[in-house]
Amino acid sequence: MPVGTAGAVKAVHFKELADDIKARIILGNTYHLYLRPGLDVLEKAGGLHHFNGWKKPILTDSGGYQVYSLADRRKMTEEGVIFQSHIDGSRHIFTPENVMDIQRSIGADIIMAFDECTPYPCDYDYARQSAERTHRWLHRCIERIKTTEPKYGYQQTLFPIVQGSVYADLRRISAETIAGAGAAGNAIGGLSVGEPIEIMYEMTDLVCRIMPSDKPRYLMGVGTPVNILESIALGIDMFDCVMPTRNGRNGMLFTCNGIINIKNEKWKEDFSPVDADGTSFVDGEYSRAYLRHLFISGEMLGPMIASTHNLAFYLWLVDEARERIMAGDFNQWKNRMVQRLSQRL
């Protein structure tokens, strides 16, 4: 899922997302959309779909990660989280109930349960207390969803989130609790927050063995192309990450043969396509030399092309992974691709 934090995927038009990149769903950010433009504007517009013109599904995160990142601006209680806006310092509260209401007002098709994302490192006792609070909050989220109606005339579906930091017993308990909720899909949170990659894979594997295989499994905030392929091998179905656009804006391109820093001098007279095997992930034949020229010259078109390329590459990668799974040769293909994708060109 391309990340559209404030209702827009940075430097990429929705027409490109839908027609060229072929994104099926994007992610919006509850915390940021709640603060700006605000629920009054979104409700008057008829929801985020009408406000921004994106006609396909939208998933909104719960705001838990943003609250986690505001450690010096928030206070955690059993009721919810009191926090200060990063925009103007105003005070607000997120509770399981009002976060469900906020996401309904935004117009999300998939609503994430309100949770706490623990930092890394995190001591065991705090991780346990946090996971237990997340489970209590989940019951309140479910009750709120059950007792309120969807807005704007379409279904809005709740996904709960597994927590437990890097502790196997806590992850196991959390996964069993979340699986027992019987939701249409399930998410894994609290990973890719600084822990060693081997531990991320270990926790993902453990949770995937518990969560039902006939419902989507969503690994939140991950990651590199290699991370995605390795996580698919463990049983993950859904991903979001700012990396394709954020890295693209800074001149890092992901290709079938490895990673390119397009600002490097070595590309100055390289007139081959960005992806050397001839694959074009964007509409138009842009050479490495031209794209480098745009970045070096400070032209806005450079980050736009790079962001579009990276998103199109990510979407191609997961589409190809799906085809390989159905063909029965995913693992062999994945192992070859991991070696190629890890290279810096």
Summary of the structure (lengths in Angstrom):
residues: 345
radius of gyration: 20.5
end to end distance: 26.2
largest distance: 62.5
contacts: 1156
relative contact order: 0.11
helix: 47%
strand: 14%
